[in-house]
Amino acid sequence: MSRDATGAGVTFRAALKSPLPAYVDAFASPDTGFDATLVKIIIDYKTGRFRQAMKRYHTLVGALGLDPEVPLLKQQDKLTEEIAPLLIIEGLVHLGYDATLAPDALWAYVDAISLFHPDDHVCHGAVYNVLLMLAFRRLDLGSAAEFAQLAINAYRLSGSEYLEGFIHLHLGFLHISSGELDAARGAVGAAEHCFALAGGPVCEDAMVTVVRWWIEAERTGRLPDAPALERVQDALVHGEFWPETFLVLATLQFRVAQAARDDAVLERHAALETVLRVRGMTELLPAMQLLRDEFFYRLPRGGLTGPAPLGLSERHMILLMPNSTSLRVNWGEDAGDVPLKLARLRVTQALLRGEQALQENRFDEAARQLLPTFELIESQGWTYLFTTARDTYETFCAECRSRSRFVDRARHIRDTYLGPLAAQERVDRSPPELTQAEYAILCLLPNATSNKALARTRGVSEATVKFHLKSIYAKLGVGRRRDAIEAAKRLGWIGQATSSGL
């Protein structure tokens, strides 16, 4: 990048291709030209001075003979190749005001790319980047994916691995929202590779870690530990983070605190909210409030008094790793009837309906909601969602047993998920002779049908399972699985096997 010691001479396109610390000094430059002003607008926008950015933008637009109150798409006859980058800033205006544009308006920006020079790939990619974020905000995931691929193509032509990394990270969000966890994992891997080629920027690497944790939580139900969250939080809040990533981090923080019954999370959460206020990201505060409300309203909302439902959008809800409690807190008594687009949320809503039916002793309706919901959770690998509904399924399976209905399916739910969850909770009480990893495998043995099943439940490879089993057998002085189970029961390391019928 061409720049002097004061940051002067940084071009708008060079700024787009670089992390904020690489050009933030350009804010102090006395240059008031078009390109320098665009750079200052970008710096204002990324550092949370949104009002100041808009003031600069409107002043610049007026000085160029354009009407600041009229969309640039309606003034295209006055736009030239030189000032076409204003379209990118206008897109940031839409994002800053949390606007949702209709499909026709989004694709009109694509047509307007013809105003740029054919080889201006950085700006082409920037337009597509903004459009995919706007499309995601209106849950038009198909268009967002198209814009993402167009942005990747443009950024590859520009030679910017850094910018391409962001698009792959966006695709990770899109795939998670669509319930495509394998595709999400691939997208995040591509993002990590691109950022590594770009020098491994700290904040961007932290965002990759957050999304990896999100995918891991969805797939296995496991959450990161509190110290790891604190380290990543520190890297994230001191860099140029996305609002979406921030919400996922805040949700992981609360989920970990809920599991540990750690009320100190409220203080940490308040610190995160302070960061948002300083950065000017106040549009995220309602979602942060939902996390607090859900923490307080762990019981069903039905007999409790509290603030009116927030009515957050689906886009916010999916980023908050929703469960039936968060739906109830967000939409109140209407949570079961709110029209939803995203499959992950519709499944969560069906869980809520099943919970309500069980509470009202309507077993047939509960079965109608919960059985197909479980099948979808299992097929999609949404293990985290199952762990949040564990009590509901335990109650449902008990009802199946007492009524002698759906017994086979209830047994499958218990043996495949409920039993392993209970075993995992006993890992902290592992005998001193075994490692925690070995004890987790041992607790799963009575209900596991194969090493492959054990690997899937633990989220490890079959080779890892075989390694732990070999060590377990050696410590128990046995040579096969059945003998290991019996020996562990005699020693009191595990309880009675639970593989008998319901």
C-alpha positions in Angstrom: 0.0 0.0 0.0 1.3 3.4 -0.8 1.2 5.7 2.2 3.5 8.0 4.1 4.1 8.2 7.9 1.0 10.4 8.5 -1.3 8.1 6.6 -1.8 10.5 3.7 -2.0 9.0 0.2 -4.1 6.0 1.2 -6.6 5.4 -1.6 -10.2 4.3 -1.1 -9.6 1.0 -2.9 -6.5 0.3 -0.8 -8.5 1.0 2.3 -11.2 -1.4 1.2 -8.5 -4.1 0.8 -6.9 -3.7 4.3 -7.7 -4.1 8.0 -8.6 -0.8 9.7 -5.3 -0.4 11.6 -3.5 -0.3 8.2 -5.0 3.0 7.2 -6.7 4.5 10.3 -3.9 7.2 10.4 -5.3 8.6 7.1 -8.1 10.2 9.2 -5.5 12.8 10.3 -4.6 13.7 6.7 -5.5 17.3 5.7 -6.4 16.0 2.2 -10.0 17.0 1.5 -10.2 15.4 -2.0 -12.9 12.9 -3.1 -10.8 9.8 -2.5 -9.5 11.0 0.9 -13.0 11.9 2.0 -14.3 8.4 1.2 -11.4 6.9 3.3 -12.4 9.1 6.2 -16.1 8.1 5.8 -15.0 4.4 5.9 -12.9 5.1 9.1 -15.9 6.9 10.7 -18.2 4.1 9.8 -16.0 1.3 11.1 -15.1 3.1 14.4 -18.8 3.6 15.3 -19.0 7.3 14.4 -22.0 6.7 12.1 -23.5 10.1 12.4 -20.2 11.7 11.5 -19.8 9.4 8.6 -23.2 10.4 7.3 -22.5 14.1 7.7 -19.4 13.7 5.6 -21.2 11.7 3.1 -24.1 14.2 2.7 -21.7 17.1 2.5 -19.7 15.3 -0.2 -22.7 14.4 -2.2 -24.0 18.0 -2.1 -20.6 19.3 -3.2 -20.7 17.1 -6.2 -24.1 18.6 -7.3 -26.1 15.5 -6.2 -29.2 15.6 -4.0 -28.4 14.0 -0.6 -32.1 13.2 -0.1 -32.6 11.3 -3.3 -31.2 7.7 -3.8 -28.1 7.6 -6.1 -29.8 5.0 -8.2 -32.3 7.7 -9.3 -29.4 10.1 -10.1 -27.4 7.7 -12.2 -27.2 10.1 -15.1 -25.1 12.4 -12.9 -22.7 9.6 -11.7 -19.4 9.2 -13.5 -16.8 6.5 -13.2 -14.8 8.7 -10.9 -17.5 9.1 -8.3 -19.3 5.7 -8.7 -17.8 4.5 -5.4 -20.5 6.7 -3.7 -22.8 3.7 -4.4 -20.7 1.6 -2.0 -21.1 4.3 0.7 -24.8 4.5 0.1 -25.0 0.8 0.7 -23.3 1.3 4.0 -25.9 4.0 4.8 -28.6 1.3 4.3 -26.7 -1.1 6.6 -26.2 1.6 9.2 -29.9 2.4 9.3 -30.7 -1.3 9.3 -32.8 -0.8 6.1 -34.2 -3.7 4.1 -34.4 -3.2 0.4 -36.7 -5.0 -2.0 -35.2 -7.4 -4.5 -35.6 -5.0 -7.4 -33.6 -2.4 -5.6 -30.9 -4.9 -4.7 -30.5 -6.0 -8.3 -30.6 -2.4 -9.5 -27.3 -1.9 -7.7 -25.9 -4.8 -9.7 -26.9 -3.0 -12.9 -25.2 0.1 -11.6 -21.9 -1.6 -11.4 -21.6 -0.8 -15.1 -20.7 2.7 -14.0 -17.4 1.5 -12.6 -14.3 0.8 -14.8 -14.5 -2.9 -16.0 -11.2 -3.6 -14.2 -12.2 -2.0 -10.9 -12.7 -5.4 -9.3 -12.3 -4.2 -5.7 -15.2 -1.8 -6.0 -17.3 -4.5 -7.9 -16.7 -6.9 -5.0 -17.5 -4.2 -2.4 -20.9 -3.6 -4.0 -21.7 -7.3 -4.1 -20.5 -7.6 -0.4 -22.9 -4.9 0.7 -25.7 -6.4 -1.3 -25.3 -9.8 0.2 -25.5 -8.3 3.7 -28.6 -6.4 2.7 -30.2 -9.5 1.2 -29.4 -11.5 4.4 -31.2 -8.9 6.5 -34.3 -9.5 4.5 -33.8 -13.3 4.7 -33.4 -13.5 1.0 -30.8 -16.2 1.4 -30.8 -17.3 -2.3 -29.9 -13.8 -3.5 -27.4 -13.4 -0.7 -25.6 -16.6 -1.9 -25.6 -15.3 -5.5 -24.1 -12.0 -4.3 -21.5 -13.9 -2.3 -20.3 -15.8 -5.3 -20.1 -12.7 -7.4 -18.1 -11.0 -4.7 -15.7 -13.9 -4.4 -15.1 -13.8 -8.2 -14.5 -10.1 -8.1 -12.1 -10.2 -5.1 -10.1 -13.1 -6.7 -9.6 -10.9 -9.7 -8.5 -8.1 -7.5 -6.0 -10.4 -5.7 -7.4 -9.7 -2.2 -7.4 -12.8 0.0 -8.4 -10.6 2.9 -11.7 -9.4 1.3 -12.4 -12.9 0.0 -12.1 -14.2 3.5 -14.9 -12.0 4.6 -17.2 -13.4 1.9 -16.5 -17.0 2.9 -17.3 -16.0 6.5 -20.6 -14.5 5.3 -21.3 -17.7 3.5 -20.8 -19.5 6.8 -23.6 -17.4 8.3 -25.8 -18.1 5.4 -25.3 -21.9 5.5 -26.0 -22.0 9.2 -29.2 -20.0 8.7 -30.2 -22.6 6.1 -29.3 -25.5 8.4 -26.4 -26.6 6.2 -23.8 -27.2 8.8 -21.3 -29.2 6.6 -21.4 -26.3 4.0 -20.9 -23.8 6.8 -17.8 -25.7 8.1 -16.4 -25.6 4.6 -17.0 -21.9 4.2 -15.4 -21.1 7.5 -12.4 -23.2 6.6 -12.0 -21.2 3.4 -12.3 -18.0 5.3 -9.5 -19.1 7.7 -7.3 -20.0 4.7 -7.8 -16.6 3.1 -7.1 -14.7 6.3 -3.9 -16.8 6.8 -2.7 -15.8 3.4 -3.5 -12.2 4.3 -1.2 -12.3 7.4 -3.6 -13.7 10.0 -5.3 -10.5 11.3 -6.2 -11.0 15.0 -9.8 -9.8 15.0 -10.7 -11.7 11.8 -9.2 -14.9 13.1 -11.3 -14.4 16.3 -14.4 -14.1 14.2 -13.5 -17.4 12.5 -13.2 -19.0 15.9 -16.6 -17.7 17.0 -18.3 -19.1 14.0 -16.5 -22.5 14.4 -17.8 -22.6 18.0 -21.3 -21.8 16.7 -21.1 -24.7 14.3 -19.7 -27.0 16.9 -22.5 -26.1 19.4 -25.1 -26.8 16.8 -23.6 -30.1 15.7 -22.5 -31.6 19.0 -24.2 -29.5 21.7 -20.8 -28.7 23.2 -19.9 -25.1 24.1 -16.5 -23.4 24.5 -15.2 -22.9 28.0 -15.4 -19.5 29.7 -11.6 -18.7 29.6 -11.5 -19.3 25.8 -14.5 -17.0 25.4 -12.8 -14.3 27.3 -9.6 -14.5 25.1 -11.6 -14.4 21.9 -13.8 -11.6 23.2 -10.7 -9.5 23.9 -9.4 -10.0 20.4 -12.8 -9.3 18.9 -13.8 -6.1 20.7 -10.4 -4.4 20.0 -10.7 -5.0 16.2 -13.1 -4.4 13.3 -15.8 -7.0 14.1 -19.1 -7.7 12.5 -22.3 -7.1 14.4 -23.5 -10.6 13.5 -20.4 -12.2 15.0 -20.7 -10.1 18.1 -24.3 -11.5 18.7 -23.1 -15.1 18.3 -20.3 -14.4 20.8 -22.7 -12.8 23.3 -25.0 -15.8 23.0 -22.2 -18.3 23.5 -21.2 -16.4 26.6 -24.8 -16.6 28.0 -25.2 -20.3 27.1 -22.0 -21.2 28.9 -23.1 -19.1 31.9 -26.5 -20.8 31.9 -25.0 -24.2 32.0 -22.7 -23.2 34.9 -25.4 -21.1 36.7 -22.9 -18.2 36.6 -24.8 -14.9 37.4 -21.6 -13.0 36.9 -22.3 -13.2 33.2 -24.6 -10.2 33.6 -21.6 -8.0 34.4 -19.7 -9.3 31.4 -22.7 -8.8 29.3 -23.0 -5.2 30.4 -19.4 -4.7 29.3 -20.3 -6.0 25.9 -23.2 -3.6 25.6 -20.9 -0.8 26.5 -18.7 -1.7 23.5 -21.8 -1.7 21.2 -22.8 1.8 22.5 -19.3 3.1 22.0 -19.2 1.7 18.4 -22.6 3.1 17.6 -24.1 -0.3 17.1 -27.3 0.4 19.1 -29.4 -1.7 16.7 -28.1 -4.8 18.4 -29.2 -3.7 21.9 -32.7 -5.3 21.7 -31.1 -8.6 20.9 -28.7 -8.3 23.8 -31.8 -7.5 26.0 -33.4 -10.7 24.9 -30.4 -12.7 26.1 -30.7 -11.0 29.5 -34.5 -11.6 29.6 -34.0 -15.3 28.7 -31.5 -15.6 31.4 -34.0 -14.3 34.0 -37.0 -16.1 32.6 -35.7 -19.7 32.5 -39.1 -20.9 33.5 -42.1 -20.8 31.0 -43.2 -17.2 30.5 -46.9 -18.2 31.1 -47.4 -17.1 34.8 -44.7 -14.5 34.9 -44.9 -10.8 34.5 -42.2 -8.9 32.6 -41.5 -6.5 29.8 -43.5 -6.7 26.5 -42.0 -9.1 23.9 -39.3 -7.6 21.8 -40.4 -8.9 18.4 -36.9 -9.3 17.0 -36.5 -10.3 13.4 -35.7 -13.9 12.4 -32.3 -12.7 11.3 -31.5 -11.7 14.9 -33.1 -14.8 16.3 -31.1 -17.2 14.2 -27.8 -15.5 15.3 -28.9 -15.9 18.9 -28.9 -19.7 18.8 -32.6 -19.8 19.6 -34.4 -22.3 21.8 -38.1 -22.5 22.8 -37.5 -20.2 25.8 -36.0 -17.4 23.7 -38.9 -17.7 21.2 -41.4 -17.4 24.1 -39.5 -14.4 25.6 -39.3 -12.7 22.3 -42.8 -13.2 20.9 -44.8 -13.9 24.1 -47.9 -16.0 23.9 -48.0 -15.7 20.1 -44.6 -17.5 19.7 -46.2 -20.7 18.5 -48.1 -18.9 15.7 -45.5 -16.4 14.4 -44.9 -17.0 10.6 -41.3 -18.0 10.1 -39.1 -18.6 7.1 -36.0 -20.3 8.5 -36.1 -24.0 9.0 -34.0 -23.9 12.2 -36.5 -21.5 13.7 -39.6 -23.4 12.5 -38.2 -26.5 14.2 -37.7 -24.5 17.4 -41.2 -23.3 17.1 -42.5 -26.9 16.8 -40.6 -27.8 20.0 -42.4 -24.9 21.7 -45.7 -26.3 20.5 -44.8 -29.7 21.7 -43.8 -28.4 25.1 -47.1 -26.6 25.5 -49.1 -29.7 24.4 -47.3 -31.8 27.1 -48.0 -29.2 29.7 -51.7 -29.3 28.8 -51.7 -33.1 28.8 -52.5 -33.3 25.0 -50.3 -36.2 24.2 -51.4 -36.7 20.6 -50.7 -33.1 19.7 -47.3 -33.4 21.5 -46.4 -36.5 19.5 -47.5 -34.7 16.3 -45.1 -31.9 16.9 -42.2 -33.7 18.7 -41.7 -36.8 16.7 -41.1 -35.2 13.2 -39.2 -32.4 14.9 -36.8 -35.0 16.4 -36.3 -36.7 13.0 -35.4 -33.3 11.5 -33.1 -32.4 14.3 -31.4 -35.8 13.9 -31.1 -35.6 10.1 -29.7 -32.0 10.2 -27.4 -32.6 13.1 -28.9 -29.8 15.3 -27.7 -31.5 18.5 -27.6 -28.2 20.4 -31.3 -27.7 19.7 -32.0 -31.2 21.1 -30.0 -30.5 24.3 -32.1 -27.3 25.0 -35.2 -29.5 24.6 -33.9 -32.4 26.7 -36.4 -32.0 29.5 -39.3 -32.0 27.0 -38.1 -35.2 25.4 -37.5 -36.9 28.7 -41.1 -36.1 29.7 -42.3 -37.2 26.3 -40.5 -40.5 26.4 -41.9 -41.2 29.9 -45.4 -40.6 28.5 -44.7 -43.0 25.7 -43.7 -45.7 28.2 -46.8 -45.1 30.4 -49.1 -45.1 27.4 -47.3 -47.9 25.5 -47.2 -45.8 22.4 -44.3 -44.9 20.1 -42.1 -47.0 22.3 -39.6 -47.9 19.7 -39.1 -44.3 18.7 -38.9 -43.1 22.3 -36.3 -45.8 23.0 -34.2 -44.5 20.1 -34.4 -41.0 21.4 -33.4 -42.1 24.8 -30.5 -44.4 23.8 -29.1 -42.2 21.1 -29.4 -38.8 22.8 -30.7 -38.7 26.4 -28.4 -41.5 27.7 -25.2 -40.0 26.2 -26.2 -36.5 27.6 -26.6 -38.0 31.0 -23.2 -39.7 30.7 -21.4 -36.6 29.6 -22.7 -34.8 32.7 -20.9 -37.4 34.8 -17.5 -36.7 33.2 -16.4 -34.3 35.9 -16.7 -37.1 38.5 -14.4 -39.4 36.6 -12.3 -41.9 38.6 -8.7 -40.9 39.1 -7.6 -43.9 37.1 -9.2 -42.6 33.9 -8.8 -39.4 32.0 -12.0 -37.4 31.4 -12.0 -38.4 27.7 -11.7 -42.0 28.6 -14.5 -41.7 31.2 -16.8 -40.1 28.7 -16.3 -43.0 26.4 -16.8 -45.5 29.2 -20.1 -43.9 30.2 -21.4 -44.2 26.7 -20.5 -47.9 26.2 -23.7 -49.5 27.6 -25.9 -47.8 25.0 -23.4 -47.5 22.1 -24.0 -49.9 19.2 -20.6 -49.4 17.6 -17.3 -47.4 17.6 -18.8 -45.3 14.9 -21.7 -44.3 17.1 -19.4 -43.5 19.9 -17.3 -41.3 17.6 -20.4 -39.5 16.4 -21.7 -38.8 19.9 -18.3 -37.5 21.1 -17.5 -35.6 17.9 -14.2 -37.4 17.4 -12.8 -39.8 14.9 -13.2 -43.6 15.2 -9.4 -43.9 15.6 -9.6 -41.7 18.7 -12.4 -43.9 20.1 -10.3 -47.0 19.5 -7.3 -45.4 21.2 -9.3 -44.5 24.3 -10.9 -48.0 24.4 -7.5 -49.7 24.3 -6.4 -47.6 27.3 -9.7 -48.3 29.2 -9.4 -52.0 28.6 -5.8 -52.0 29.9 -6.7 -50.1 33.0 -9.6 -52.4 33.7 -7.7 -55.6 32.9 -10.2 -56.7 30.2 -10.1 -57.4 26.5 -13.6 -56.7 25.3 -16.4 -54.2 25.6 -18.9 -56.3 27.6 -16.2 -57.2 30.2 -15.3 -53.5 30.4 -18.9 -52.5 31.2 -19.3 -55.2 33.9 -15.9 -54.4 35.5 -16.7 -50.6 35.5 -20.1 -51.4 37.2 -18.4 -53.5 39.9 -16.0 -50.7 40.6 -18.9 -48.2 40.8 -17.4 -46.2 38.0 -20.7 -46.3 36.0 -24.2 -47.2 37.0 -26.3 -50.0 35.7 -26.5 -50.2 31.9 -29.6 -48.6 30.5 -30.1 -50.6 27.4 -33.2 -52.4 28.7 -36.6 -51.5 27.3 -38.5 -48.3 28.3 
